[in-house]
């Protein structure tokens, strides 16, 4: 596990974006695993900036996102499809037909998850997976549990996740209670993983992820078993290590 200590969020975003940029330059037709949440927003801003300066080409890149709220339409401004479009895809030359997000509108969970696993398999493996970290140690929407779930599945969101994500909605009652998420196995199969973590409120969980026991109660702790993980965190997030 490599840990890059960034001065602040801006520095973190620049460092993380540089790793993504290197990946795209080295393999223009790479498969990127992408994440939502506030942590990667600055990283995406940097990528857009470099694209606009003519320094990056996404024309051959494909992407697959970690998760989506169940029940939200793609044009709902809280859906993760909308997030990806507005923060990244609308501003770069990626072919949108090669950007994948679970179908939140599919009410049949089994079907939605099976379809997504087929897409993941067809893509043939993620080259670089970008992750954020939930306050309870979740990655994607893999919530603390007794087991590490393998493939894409439908999750009941933990009360702490609903609480953390309510800031994006008008009220807590509007936060969807379920989501589709890629499983831990799919995440762990990525060739390279990069985790962006910012802020003092993540310091305690980040310590558990890096130094604690590997347990499905802290889903991100499984990353200790991956051969190529880079954590890019700011000083505040690393303050307990
Ligand atoms: C959400 C997403 C995760 C994300 C996490 C942390 O619940 N499903 O993929 O990593 O929250 O979000 P933030 O970066 O806003 O703290």
Boltz pocket constraint, residues with backbone or C-beta under 6 A from the ligand:
constraints:
  - pocket:
      binder: B
      contacts: [[A, 35], [A, 36], [A, 37], [A, 38], [A, 39], [A, 40], [A, 66], [A, 67], [A, 131], [A, 132], [A, 133], [A, 134], [A, 135], [A, 138], [A, 139], [A, 140], [A, 141], [A, 161], [A, 165], [A, 196]]
      max_distance: 6.0
